[in-house]
Amino acid sequence: MLISVAMLAASTLGFFTAPPVDLEQGYTLRIYEIGRELTRVARVAEDATPNLDRLEDRVDFKDIESLVPPDLRRDQIAIEALGFLDITEPGNYTFELRCDDGGVLEIDGTRVVVHDGQHAPSPKEGQIELDKGLHPFRIDLFQNGGGAALILNWKKPGSGRYELVPAEAFRTERGVTRVVAPGTKVYKDGRENQRPGDGLPIETAYPRFAVEPLRPANFAPKAGGMAFLPDGRLVVSDFEPVNNGILRTETNGTLHILSGVVGGTPETIRVEELPGGYHDPCGVVCVDGDIYVSHRPGIDRLRDLDKDGVFETHEEWARPWVGDNYHHFSFGLKERERWIYGTLSTSIYFGNTIKADGVIGDTPGLNGPNPPHRGTLYRINIDTKEIEFLAGGFRTPNGVEVTASGDAFVTDNQGAWMPASKLNHAKAGRFYGHYNGRQKSRVYPEGGHASLFSENPPSPPAVWLPQNEIANSPTTPLVIRSGPFAGQLWLAELTLGGINRVSLEEVAGELQGCAYRAGNGLEGGVQRLIEGPDGCLYACSIGSGGNWNWRDTRFGLQRLRPTDASVFEIAQVSALPDGLVVQFTEPVDPAWLRDPKNFALRQWRYEATEQYGGPKIDEEEIVVSEATPDAAGRSVVLRAPSIKAGRVVYLRTNPVSRSGEKIWSTEAWYTMNAKPTRDAPTKPYSAKPCIATPIQNSAGSVSTNEGAR
């Protein structure tokens, strides 16, 4: 008897109870090319024709080469294994699904093993009671990138050990026609009809900004840092990134001063290169007319002693740390009350570096030995040069912001001990999760130095930034001074490109909050973002070979002028004891908001390991049981009591404003470190910049915005 492919698929879901009569040993393996970022297990659209369809006898694929033939793409694909298990011995079976990336095993329509998310090859098990006879099974696997694996083991009733499910246990219909077709297929993970801002990064510039060019001809800075002098000139540090693991001895960075930037154009701006070389100058701040530049060995200071606009002195102002690895950057800088704040990154070890430094043992997650104080937030007193190492446990903290109240915010990038990128509210004496390698080497015969404050338990970030969704390489956080989001933070992004936004609130005495997309459409991935004396934002970019760039862009410098454009978007997501409240910038029809089906919620957690990055763990959908809008349609309360503490809560909603405008971005990511209670509700938090912004008046002189403090 023949059976259609559709009926066979139905049988694997438990809807078709009579298996086909004519069976053969083996099962059906299908591969579908999707061609976009995949983060969780889903299924291709019904009736989709696979790119590959073949008969297999064992689920035993230890690598990508054995699973996918060379003529198919080996990333961003979906894989199905379909058939029947022929059970000859009834009883309780334990199945182990070892997979990379996420996989789900179903038997008789029951999910037996769910091992979802992007992750390295790893096992997960589940149990099911099986009678004698044929049982439909299905494995769904997605492969986003890198290596792959798919192995199915079992423990039979009464057995104490796992063994590979043997070939004789599989059955599938005999003599089927295995039709295939090229091209990408629809993958129904909720993003199948995605657009920029709905499952994809936003390609265009944020409408609240008019993007204006600044770079004069032949000036293409790979910018590390940026700051304005009191006279309105712009200081830009520029360097050539080298990511080959080799520690350079020669300098690779320079410093430029740009005149006529405020109100200027590429044709009117003048660029002056200052003498002196720097090692990866990744931070610049100007205080009292002096320029401070952070680079690998420390901080240098340039001074214009006679105030004629020319910097006559260049001194090695502070050398309070050691930089002996190519990845030892000094990021920043920000000033508050005559203290300069910055951050120090940790080492990365490749094969050539391991050999050169004589590192003994493995370096999981590329993590190796470090000198003291690497991976810290520090501050140095301008008058006394006293240094304080405030917080530890950072990996690549490529951005720092300090508010008027003294709150410090530090970004960090995914890597060893960092399952995803994040924004930390950095407090003195705290540890933020990255354990520096302690291996011995020629440089450190007694072993590398421990991360500062690593004797303390790790503090969670204020906001997780899920990888490949909202960020890959977050850089500068910046307090939003004015406009509808005043008191929130802009958050620059390098390799995913553009600018995001973060709102914060206080729950259980700590800050947590939500991340939102803003826009892209700039010259490159954003390394530094500052506010100028004219109230505009200034963005500079950098990039290098490999994947440390945004779409192979390498440089950039642009002005983002605020406009009066209205943008329909999610203004803020806040925590409630039994759900969330979502606020919009424009009113929405309350009847639409009242339907819970218009809001999709998921949650997951992260678990830090010594490996590079990490998967979403315990990912699950959240039921919205009730949606209650306000009368104006500006906000809606979502009742979702199954939201858990210690989770990232993902929101997707796709409303249209009452004026007919589509929402700018459908997605938001809230970090629910703690849930508020009725006795201890959420408290609002509004950040204020630590210094007033000079504003040029109509006469061309400079005044001060006193409201900044």
C-alpha positions as CSV (number, residue, x, y, z in Angstrom):
1,M,0.0,0.0,0.0
2,L,1.2,3.5,-0.9
3,I,0.8,6.5,1.4
4,S,1.2,10.1,0.6
5,V,4.0,12.3,2.0
6,A,1.4,14.4,3.7
7,M,-0.2,11.4,5.4
8,L,3.2,10.2,6.5
9,A,3.9,13.6,8.1
10,A,0.5,13.5,9.8
11,S,1.3,10.1,11.2
12,T,4.4,11.5,12.9
13,L,2.2,13.9,14.7
14,G,0.0,11.1,16.0
15,F,-3.0,11.9,13.8
16,F,-2.7,8.8,11.6
17,T,-2.8,5.7,13.6
18,A,-2.6,3.0,10.8
19,P,1.0,2.9,9.4
20,P,1.5,1.9,5.8
21,V,1.6,-1.8,5.1
22,D,4.6,-1.8,2.8
23,L,7.6,-0.7,4.9
24,E,11.3,-1.0,4.6
25,Q,14.1,-0.6,7.1
26,G,15.3,3.0,7.6
27,Y,13.8,6.4,7.9
28,T,13.5,9.6,5.8
29,L,15.9,12.5,6.2
30,R,15.1,15.8,4.7
31,I,17.0,19.1,4.5
32,Y,15.5,22.5,3.8
33,E,17.5,25.6,3.0
34,I,16.1,28.6,4.9
35,G,18.7,31.3,4.3
36,R,18.2,33.4,7.3
37,E,19.2,33.5,11.0
38,L,17.7,30.6,12.9
39,T,17.5,30.6,16.7
40,R,14.9,27.9,17.7
41,V,13.3,24.8,16.5
42,A,10.3,25.2,14.3
43,R,9.0,23.6,11.1
44,V,8.9,24.4,7.4
45,A,5.7,25.4,5.8
46,E,3.3,22.7,4.8
47,D,3.9,21.2,1.4
48,A,7.4,22.7,1.2
49,T,9.6,20.5,-1.1
50,P,12.9,19.7,0.5
51,N,16.3,20.5,-0.9
52,L,17.4,16.9,0.0
53,D,15.3,13.8,0.7
54,R,17.1,10.5,1.3
55,L,16.7,7.1,3.0
56,E,18.9,6.7,6.1
57,D,19.4,3.8,8.5
58,R,20.9,5.4,11.7
59,V,20.7,8.7,13.4
60,D,24.5,9.0,13.8
61,F,25.9,12.2,12.4
62,K,28.8,13.5,14.3
63,D,29.7,16.4,12.1
64,I,28.4,18.6,9.4
65,E,30.2,16.7,6.6
66,S,28.3,13.4,7.4
67,L,25.0,15.2,7.8
68,V,24.9,17.6,4.8
69,P,26.4,16.9,1.3
70,P,28.9,19.5,0.0
71,D,26.5,20.6,-2.8
72,L,24.1,22.0,-0.2
73,R,24.6,25.0,2.0
74,R,25.6,24.0,5.5
75,D,24.2,26.9,7.5
76,Q,20.7,28.3,8.1
77,I,19.0,25.0,7.3
78,A,16.2,22.9,8.8
79,I,16.4,19.1,9.0
80,E,13.7,16.5,9.6
81,A,14.0,12.8,10.4
82,L,10.7,11.0,9.9
83,G,9.5,7.4,10.2
84,F,8.5,4.7,12.7
85,L,10.2,3.0,15.6
86,D,9.6,-0.7,15.6
87,I,9.4,-1.6,19.3
88,T,9.8,-5.3,20.0
89,E,10.2,-5.0,23.8
90,P,7.5,-2.9,25.5
91,G,8.3,-0.8,28.5
92,N,9.9,2.5,29.6
93,Y,12.5,3.9,27.1
94,T,14.9,6.7,27.8
95,F,16.1,8.6,24.7
96,E,19.2,10.8,24.4
97,L,19.2,13.4,21.7
98,R,22.7,14.8,21.0
99,C,22.4,17.7,18.7
100,D,23.9,21.0,17.4
101,D,22.0,23.3,17.1
102,G,18.6,22.8,18.6
103,G,16.6,19.6,18.2
104,V,13.2,18.1,19.3
105,L,12.3,14.4,19.4
106,E,8.6,13.5,19.1
107,I,7.2,10.0,19.5
108,D,3.5,9.3,19.1
109,G,3.0,13.0,18.9
110,T,4.5,13.6,22.3
111,R,7.6,15.7,22.7
112,V,10.0,13.4,24.5
113,V,13.2,15.5,24.2
114,V,13.4,19.3,23.7
115,H,17.0,20.6,23.3
116,D,16.3,23.9,21.7
117,G,18.4,27.0,20.9
118,Q,21.8,27.6,19.4
119,H,24.4,25.4,21.1
120,A,27.4,23.2,20.7
121,P,27.0,19.4,20.4
122,S,25.4,18.3,23.7
123,P,23.0,15.7,25.0
124,K,19.5,15.9,26.5
125,E,17.3,13.0,27.6
126,G,13.7,12.1,28.0
127,Q,11.5,9.1,28.8
128,I,8.4,7.6,27.3
129,E,6.4,4.4,27.8
130,L,6.1,2.4,24.6
131,D,4.0,-0.6,23.7
132,K,5.1,-3.3,21.3
133,G,4.6,-2.3,17.6
134,L,5.2,0.7,15.4
135,H,5.4,4.2,16.8
136,P,5.7,7.3,14.6
137,F,8.7,9.4,15.4
138,R,10.0,12.8,14.2
139,I,13.2,14.7,14.9
140,D,13.3,18.4,14.0
141,L,16.8,20.1,14.0
142,F,18.0,23.5,12.9
143,Q,21.5,24.3,11.9
144,N,22.3,28.0,12.1
145,G,26.1,28.0,11.5
146,G,29.4,26.3,12.5
147,G,29.5,22.7,13.3
148,A,26.5,20.3,13.4
149,A,25.6,17.0,15.0
150,L,22.5,14.7,15.3
151,I,22.7,11.5,17.2
152,L,19.9,9.4,18.7
153,N,20.6,7.0,21.5
154,W,18.3,5.0,23.8
155,K,18.3,2.9,27.0
156,K,15.9,0.0,26.5
157,P,13.7,-1.2,29.4
158,G,15.9,-2.6,32.2
159,S,19.2,-1.4,30.5
160,G,21.6,0.7,32.4
161,R,23.5,2.2,29.5
162,Y,22.8,4.1,26.3
163,E,23.4,2.6,22.9
164,L,22.8,4.0,19.4
165,V,19.3,3.3,18.2
166,P,20.0,0.4,15.7
167,A,19.1,0.3,12.1
168,E,16.6,-2.5,12.6
169,A,14.5,-0.3,14.9
170,F,13.6,2.1,12.0
171,R,10.9,1.7,9.5
172,T,9.6,3.9,6.7
173,E,7.3,3.6,3.7
174,R,8.8,1.6,0.8
175,G,9.2,2.9,-2.7
176,V,8.3,6.6,-2.2
177,T,9.3,9.2,-4.8
178,R,11.8,11.6,-3.3
179,V,11.1,14.9,-4.9
180,V,13.5,17.8,-4.2
181,A,13.6,21.4,-5.3
182,P,16.3,24.2,-5.0
183,G,15.8,27.5,-3.3
184,T,15.0,28.7,0.2
185,K,11.9,27.6,2.1
186,V,9.5,29.2,4.6
187,Y,10.4,28.4,8.2
188,K,7.5,28.9,10.6
189,D,9.3,30.2,13.7
190,G,7.1,33.3,14.0
191,R,9.4,35.2,11.6
192,E,8.3,33.7,8.4
193,N,6.8,37.0,7.2
194,Q,9.5,39.0,8.7
195,R,10.5,42.5,7.6
196,P,13.2,44.8,9.0
197,G,12.2,45.5,12.6
198,D,10.2,42.2,12.7
199,G,12.7,39.4,13.0
200,L,15.4,41.3,11.1
201,P,17.7,44.3,12.0
202,I,16.4,47.6,10.7
203,E,18.3,48.5,7.6
204,T,17.4,52.2,7.4
205,A,18.2,55.2,9.6
206,Y,16.0,55.9,12.6
207,P,13.5,58.5,11.4
208,R,14.0,60.7,14.4
209,F,17.5,61.4,13.0
210,A,18.6,63.1,9.8
211,V,21.9,61.5,8.9
212,E,24.5,64.0,7.7
213,P,27.9,63.3,6.2
214,L,31.0,64.7,8.0
215,R,34.1,63.1,6.5
216,P,36.2,65.3,4.2
217,A,37.7,63.8,1.1
218,N,40.5,61.2,1.9
219,F,39.6,61.1,5.6
220,A,38.3,57.6,6.5
221,P,38.8,57.1,10.2
222,K,38.6,53.7,11.8
223,A,37.6,55.4,14.9
224,G,38.3,54.2,18.4
225,G,37.3,57.2,20.5
226,M,35.7,60.6,20.0
227,A,35.2,63.8,22.2
228,F,34.5,67.5,21.8
229,L,36.9,70.2,23.0
230,P,35.4,73.3,24.7
231,D,35.9,75.3,21.5
232,G,33.7,72.9,19.5
233,R,36.5,71.1,17.7
234,L,36.1,67.3,17.5
235,V,38.9,64.9,18.6
236,V,38.9,61.5,16.9
237,S,41.3,58.6,17.5
238,D,42.0,56.3,14.6
239,F,43.7,53.0,14.4
240,E,44.1,49.9,12.2
241,P,42.6,46.9,14.0
242,V,44.6,43.7,13.9
243,N,42.8,40.5,15.0
244,N,45.4,37.9,14.2
245,G,46.5,37.3,17.8
246,I,49.9,38.9,17.4
247,L,51.0,41.5,20.0
248,R,52.4,44.4,18.1
249,T,55.4,46.4,19.2
250,E,54.9,49.3,16.8
251,T,52.0,51.8,17.3
252,N,49.0,51.6,15.0
253,G,46.9,54.6,16.0
254,T,46.8,58.4,15.5
255,L,44.8,61.4,16.8
256,H,43.0,63.9,14.7
257,I,41.3,67.3,15.5
258,L,38.5,68.3,13.2
259,S,37.6,72.0,13.0
260,G,34.3,73.4,11.9
261,V,32.3,70.2,12.7
262,V,29.3,71.9,14.3
263,G,27.2,73.1,11.4
264,G,29.9,72.1,9.0
265,T,30.0,69.9,5.9
266,P,32.7,67.6,4.5
267,E,33.8,70.5,2.2
268,T,34.2,73.0,5.1
269,I,35.6,70.7,7.9
270,R,39.4,70.8,8.3
271,V,41.4,67.8,9.6
272,E,44.6,68.1,11.6
273,E,46.7,65.0,12.5
274,L,48.5,65.3,15.8
275,P,52.0,63.9,16.3
276,G,52.5,60.8,18.4
277,G,51.6,57.2,18.1
278,Y,49.2,55.0,20.1
279,H,48.3,51.3,20.5
280,D,44.6,50.8,19.7
281,P,43.4,54.1,21.1
282,C,39.8,53.2,22.1
283,G,38.9,56.1,24.4
284,V,39.1,59.9,24.3
285,V,37.8,62.5,26.7
286,C,38.5,66.2,27.0
287,V,38.6,67.9,30.4
288,D,39.5,71.5,31.0
289,G,40.8,71.7,27.4
290,D,43.2,68.8,27.9
291,I,42.9,65.6,25.8
292,Y,43.1,62.2,27.5
293,V,43.6,59.1,25.3
294,S,43.4,55.6,26.5
295,H,45.3,52.9,24.7
296,R,46.9,49.5,25.5
297,P,49.7,50.7,27.9
298,G,47.7,53.4,29.8
299,I,46.4,56.9,29.4
300,D,48.3,59.7,27.6
301,R,47.5,63.4,28.0
302,L,47.9,66.2,25.5
303,R,47.9,69.9,26.7
304,D,47.5,73.3,25.1
305,L,49.2,75.3,27.9
306,D,49.0,78.7,26.3
307,K,45.5,78.1,25.0
308,D,46.3,79.0,21.4
309,G,44.6,75.9,20.0
310,V,47.9,74.0,19.5
311,F,48.7,71.0,21.8
312,E,52.4,71.4,22.7
313,T,52.8,68.6,25.2
314,H,52.2,64.9,25.0
315,E,52.9,62.9,28.2
316,E,52.4,59.4,29.3
317,W,50.0,60.5,32.0
318,A,49.2,57.2,33.7
319,R,50.5,53.7,33.4
320,P,48.5,51.8,36.0
321,W,48.0,48.5,34.2
322,V,49.7,46.0,31.9
323,G,48.7,45.2,28.4
324,D,50.6,42.1,27.1
325,N,48.0,40.5,24.8
326,Y,46.7,41.8,21.5
327,H,43.2,41.8,23.0
328,H,44.1,44.0,25.9
329,F,42.2,47.2,25.0
330,S,41.4,50.2,27.2
331,F,37.9,51.4,26.4
332,G,36.0,54.6,27.4
333,L,36.4,57.3,28.4
334,K,33.9,59.3,30.5
335,E,34.5,62.1,33.1
336,R,32.5,62.9,36.2
337,E,33.5,65.2,39.0
338,R,37.2,65.1,38.0
339,W,37.3,61.3,37.8
340,I,38.0,59.6,34.4
341,Y,36.1,56.3,34.0
342,G,37.2,53.5,31.6
343,T,37.3,49.8,31.2
344,L,39.9,47.1,30.5
345,S,39.3,44.0,28.3
346,T,40.8,40.5,28.8
347,S,43.1,38.4,26.7
348,I,42.1,36.2,23.8
349,Y,44.3,33.2,22.9
350,F,44.6,31.6,19.4
351,G,46.9,28.8,18.4
352,N,49.8,31.1,17.4
353,T,49.4,33.1,20.6
354,I,49.3,30.0,22.8
355,K,52.5,28.8,21.2
356,A,54.2,32.2,21.4
357,D,53.4,32.7,25.1
358,G,53.9,29.0,26.0
359,V,50.5,28.6,27.6
360,I,50.1,25.3,29.3
361,G,46.7,23.5,29.0
362,D,43.5,24.2,27.2
363,T,42.1,27.7,26.6
364,P,38.3,27.1,26.5
365,G,36.4,29.9,24.9
366,L,39.7,31.5,23.8
367,N,40.2,32.5,27.4
368,G,43.8,32.6,28.7
369,P,46.0,34.1,31.4
370,N,46.0,37.8,32.2
371,P,48.0,40.3,34.3
372,P,46.2,42.0,37.2
373,H,43.1,44.1,36.8
374,R,42.1,43.0,33.4
375,G,38.3,42.9,32.9
376,T,37.5,45.8,35.1
377,L,35.8,49.1,35.4
378,Y,38.2,51.7,36.8
379,R,38.4,55.4,37.5
380,I,41.4,57.7,37.8
381,N,41.4,61.1,39.7
382,I,42.5,63.9,37.4
383,D,44.2,65.8,40.1
384,T,46.0,63.1,42.1
385,K,46.2,60.2,39.6
386,E,44.7,57.9,42.3
387,I,43.2,54.9,40.6
388,E,40.3,52.8,41.8
389,F,39.3,49.5,40.3
390,L,35.6,49.5,40.9
391,A,34.1,46.3,39.5
392,G,35.4,43.1,37.8
393,G,34.3,40.2,35.7
394,F,34.0,41.9,32.3
395,R,35.3,40.4,29.1
396,T,35.2,43.0,26.3
397,P,33.6,46.0,27.9
398,N,33.6,48.2,24.9
399,G,31.5,51.0,26.3
400,V,30.9,53.0,29.5
401,E,28.5,55.7,30.5
402,V,28.4,57.5,33.8
403,T,25.3,59.5,34.9
404,A,24.9,62.6,37.1
405,S,24.0,60.4,40.1
406,G,27.2,58.3,39.6
407,D,25.5,55.2,38.0
408,A,28.0,53.5,35.7
409,F,26.8,51.4,32.8
410,V,29.2,49.0,31.0
411,T,28.5,46.9,27.9
412,D,30.1,43.5,27.4
413,N,30.4,41.2,24.4
414,Q,29.5,37.5,24.1
415,G,32.4,35.1,24.6
416,A,33.8,32.9,27.3
417,W,31.5,33.0,30.4
418,M,29.3,35.3,28.4
419,P,26.4,33.4,26.8
420,A,25.1,36.6,25.2
421,S,26.1,40.3,25.1
422,K,24.7,42.5,27.8
423,L,24.5,45.9,29.5
424,N,25.6,46.0,33.1
425,H,24.7,48.4,35.8
426,A,28.2,48.3,37.3
427,K,28.5,48.7,41.1
428,A,31.6,49.0,43.2
429,G,32.9,45.7,44.5
430,R,30.8,43.5,42.2
431,F,31.7,40.7,39.9
432,Y,30.0,40.4,36.5
433,G,30.7,36.9,35.4
434,H,33.9,36.5,33.4
435,Y,36.5,34.4,35.1
436,N,39.9,35.1,33.6
437,G,42.0,32.1,32.6
438,R,44.4,31.0,35.3
439,Q,46.7,28.9,33.0
440,K,50.5,29.0,33.5
441,S,52.7,30.4,30.7
442,R,56.2,31.7,30.2
443,V,54.9,35.2,31.1
444,Y,52.9,33.8,34.1
445,P,54.8,30.8,35.5
446,E,52.5,30.8,38.6
447,G,49.4,31.2,36.5
448,G,47.3,34.1,35.3
449,H,45.7,36.5,37.7
450,A,42.1,36.0,38.8
451,S,39.3,38.3,37.8
452,L,38.8,41.1,40.3
453,F,36.1,40.4,42.9
454,S,35.6,36.9,41.4
455,E,35.2,35.6,45.0
456,N,31.8,37.2,44.9
457,P,28.8,35.6,43.1
458,P,28.2,36.9,39.6
459,S,25.8,39.9,39.4
460,P,23.2,39.7,36.6
461,P,23.2,42.3,33.9
462,A,20.6,45.0,33.8
463,V,19.7,44.0,30.3
464,W,20.6,40.9,28.3
465,L,21.1,41.5,24.6
466,P,20.2,38.3,22.8
467,Q,22.8,37.4,20.2
468,N,22.0,38.0,16.6
469,E,18.6,39.4,17.5
470,I,19.2,42.8,19.1
471,A,23.1,42.9,19.4
472,N,26.3,41.1,18.5
473,S,28.9,43.6,19.7
474,P,27.4,46.4,21.8
475,T,29.6,49.5,22.3
476,T,28.7,52.9,23.7
477,P,25.8,53.4,26.0
478,L,24.6,57.1,26.1
479,V,22.0,58.8,28.2
480,I,19.2,60.2,26.2
481,R,19.0,63.9,27.2
482,S,15.8,65.1,25.6
483,G,12.8,64.0,23.6
484,P,10.2,61.3,24.2
485,F,12.8,58.9,25.6
486,A,14.7,61.2,27.9
487,G,16.2,59.3,30.8
488,Q,16.6,56.1,28.7
489,L,19.9,55.0,27.0
490,W,21.0,54.8,23.4
491,L,23.1,51.8,22.8
492,A,25.5,51.7,19.9
493,E,26.2,48.4,18.1
494,L,29.1,47.4,15.9
495,T,28.9,44.1,14.1
496,L,25.1,43.9,13.9
497,G,25.2,47.6,13.0
498,G,23.3,50.7,14.1
499,I,21.8,52.0,17.3
500,N,19.4,50.4,19.8
501,R,17.6,51.8,22.9
502,V,17.3,50.6,26.5
503,S,14.8,51.6,29.2
504,L,15.5,50.8,32.8
505,E,13.5,50.5,36.0
506,E,14.2,49.4,39.6
507,V,12.9,46.1,40.8
508,A,13.8,44.6,44.2
509,G,16.5,47.3,44.6
510,E,18.3,46.6,41.3
511,L,18.0,48.0,37.8
512,Q,16.6,45.9,35.0
513,G,14.9,46.7,31.8
514,C,14.2,46.3,28.1
515,A,16.0,46.6,24.8
516,Y,14.5,47.9,21.6
517,R,15.7,48.4,18.0
518,A,16.1,52.0,16.8
519,G,17.8,51.9,13.3
520,N,20.8,51.4,11.1
521,G,21.6,52.9,7.7
522,L,24.9,54.4,8.8
523,E,28.4,54.2,7.2
524,G,29.4,51.3,9.4
525,G,28.9,49.6,12.7
526,V,28.9,52.2,15.5
527,Q,32.0,52.2,17.8
528,R,31.4,55.5,19.6
529,L,28.3,57.7,20.0
530,I,28.5,61.1,21.7
531,E,26.3,64.2,22.0
532,G,27.7,67.4,20.5
533,P,27.5,71.0,21.6
534,D,24.7,71.5,19.1
535,G,22.4,68.7,20.6
536,C,23.2,66.4,17.6
537,L,24.6,62.9,18.1
538,Y,27.9,62.0,16.4
539,A,28.6,58.5,15.4
540,C,31.9,57.0,14.4
541,S,32.6,53.5,13.0
542,I,35.3,50.9,12.8
543,G,35.8,47.4,11.3
544,S,38.3,44.8,10.3
545,G,38.5,41.6,8.4
546,G,36.6,38.4,9.3
547,N,33.3,39.1,11.0
548,W,34.4,42.0,13.2
549,N,32.6,44.6,11.0
550,W,29.1,45.4,9.8
551,R,28.7,44.1,6.3
552,D,32.4,44.6,5.6
553,T,32.4,48.4,6.4
554,R,35.6,49.6,8.0
555,F,35.2,53.3,8.9
556,G,32.8,56.2,9.2
557,L,31.9,59.5,10.8
558,Q,28.4,61.0,10.7
559,R,26.2,63.5,12.4
560,L,22.7,62.5,13.5
561,R,20.5,65.6,13.7
562,P,17.3,65.3,15.7
563,T,14.1,65.8,13.7
564,D,10.5,66.3,14.7
565,A,9.5,63.1,12.9
566,S,7.0,61.0,14.8
567,V,7.7,57.3,14.9
568,F,5.2,54.7,16.0
569,E,7.0,52.3,18.3
570,I,7.1,50.6,21.6
571,A,8.0,53.4,24.1
572,Q,8.6,51.2,27.2
573,V,7.9,47.7,28.6
574,S,7.7,47.5,32.4
575,A,7.3,44.6,34.8
576,L,4.2,43.9,36.8
577,P,3.8,41.2,39.5
578,D,1.7,39.1,37.1
579,G,2.7,40.4,33.7
580,L,3.9,43.4,31.7
581,V,2.7,46.8,30.7
582,V,3.5,47.9,27.2
583,Q,3.4,51.6,26.3
584,F,3.3,53.0,22.7
585,T,4.3,56.3,21.3
586,E,1.0,56.6,19.4
587,P,-2.5,55.5,20.3
588,V,-3.8,52.1,19.1
589,D,-7.4,51.0,18.7
590,P,-8.3,49.7,22.2
591,A,-10.3,46.9,20.7
592,W,-7.2,45.5,19.0
593,L,-5.1,45.8,22.2
594,R,-7.8,43.9,24.1
595,D,-7.2,40.7,22.1
596,P,-4.5,38.6,23.8
597,K,-3.7,36.8,20.6
598,N,-2.1,40.0,19.3
599,F,0.8,39.6,21.8
600,A,3.3,36.7,21.6
601,L,5.6,36.2,24.6
602,R,8.5,33.7,25.1
603,Q,11.0,33.4,27.9
604,W,14.3,31.7,28.4
605,R,17.4,32.0,30.6
606,Y,21.1,31.9,30.1
607,E,23.8,29.8,31.9
608,A,27.4,31.0,31.8
609,T,30.0,28.4,31.0
610,E,33.7,28.6,30.1
611,Q,32.8,28.0,26.5
612,Y,32.4,30.8,24.0
613,G,28.8,32.0,24.1
614,G,25.9,29.9,25.1
615,P,22.3,28.8,24.1
616,K,19.0,29.9,25.4
617,I,17.9,27.5,28.1
618,D,14.4,26.4,29.1
619,E,12.9,28.4,26.3
620,E,9.1,28.3,26.4
621,E,6.0,30.2,25.2
622,I,4.1,32.4,27.7
623,V,0.3,32.5,27.6
624,V,-1.2,36.0,27.7
625,S,-4.4,35.3,29.5
626,E,-5.8,38.9,29.4
627,A,-5.0,42.2,27.7
628,T,-6.3,45.4,29.2
629,P,-5.7,48.7,27.3
630,D,-6.1,52.1,28.7
631,A,-8.9,54.3,27.4
632,A,-6.6,56.2,25.0
633,G,-5.0,53.1,23.5
634,R,-1.5,54.3,24.6
635,S,-0.7,51.3,26.8
636,V,-1.9,47.8,27.5
637,V,-1.5,45.6,30.6
638,L,-0.7,42.0,29.6
639,R,-1.6,39.4,32.3
640,A,0.9,36.6,32.0
641,P,1.5,35.0,35.5
642,S,3.8,32.3,34.1
643,I,6.6,34.8,33.6
644,K,9.5,33.7,35.8
645,A,12.3,35.6,37.5
646,G,15.7,35.1,36.0
647,R,14.4,35.1,32.5
648,V,14.6,37.2,29.3
649,V,11.1,37.8,28.2
650,Y,10.6,38.3,24.4
651,L,7.6,40.4,23.2
652,R,6.3,40.5,19.7
653,T,3.3,42.6,18.7
654,N,2.4,44.1,15.4
655,P,-0.2,46.9,15.9
656,V,-1.1,49.7,13.6
657,S,-1.6,53.2,15.1
658,R,-4.9,54.9,14.9
659,S,-3.5,57.1,12.1
660,G,-2.7,54.0,10.1
661,E,1.1,53.8,10.7
662,K,2.8,50.4,11.0
663,I,4.9,49.9,14.1
664,W,8.6,50.7,13.6
665,S,9.8,47.4,15.3
666,T,7.5,44.6,16.5
667,E,10.0,43.3,19.1
668,A,11.3,44.0,22.5
669,W,13.5,42.0,25.0
670,Y,12.8,42.5,28.7
671,T,15.3,41.2,31.3
672,M,13.2,39.9,34.3
673,N,16.0,39.5,36.9
674,A,13.4,39.8,39.6
675,K,9.6,40.2,39.6
676,P,8.0,43.1,41.4
677,T,5.4,42.4,44.1
678,R,2.4,44.3,45.2
679,D,4.2,45.4,48.3
680,A,7.4,46.2,46.4
681,P,6.3,47.5,43.0
682,T,8.5,48.6,40.1
683,K,10.1,52.0,40.6
684,P,10.8,54.3,37.6
685,Y,14.4,55.1,36.7
686,S,15.5,58.1,34.7
687,A,19.2,58.6,33.9
688,K,20.6,62.1,33.7
689,P,23.8,63.0,31.9
690,C,26.7,63.8,34.2
691,I,27.6,67.2,32.5
692,A,25.5,69.9,30.9
693,T,25.7,70.2,27.1
694,P,27.0,73.5,25.7
695,I,24.4,74.9,23.3
696,Q,25.4,77.4,20.6
697,N,23.0,80.3,20.6
698,S,22.0,82.4,17.6
699,A,24.9,84.8,18.2
700,G,27.4,82.0,17.8
701,S,28.5,82.0,21.5
702,V,28.1,79.0,23.8
703,S,25.8,78.8,26.7
704,T,25.0,75.9,29.0
705,N,22.0,73.7,29.4
706,E,21.6,74.0,33.1
707,G,18.8,71.5,33.2
708,A,21.2,68.6,32.5
709,R,22.1,68.1,36.1
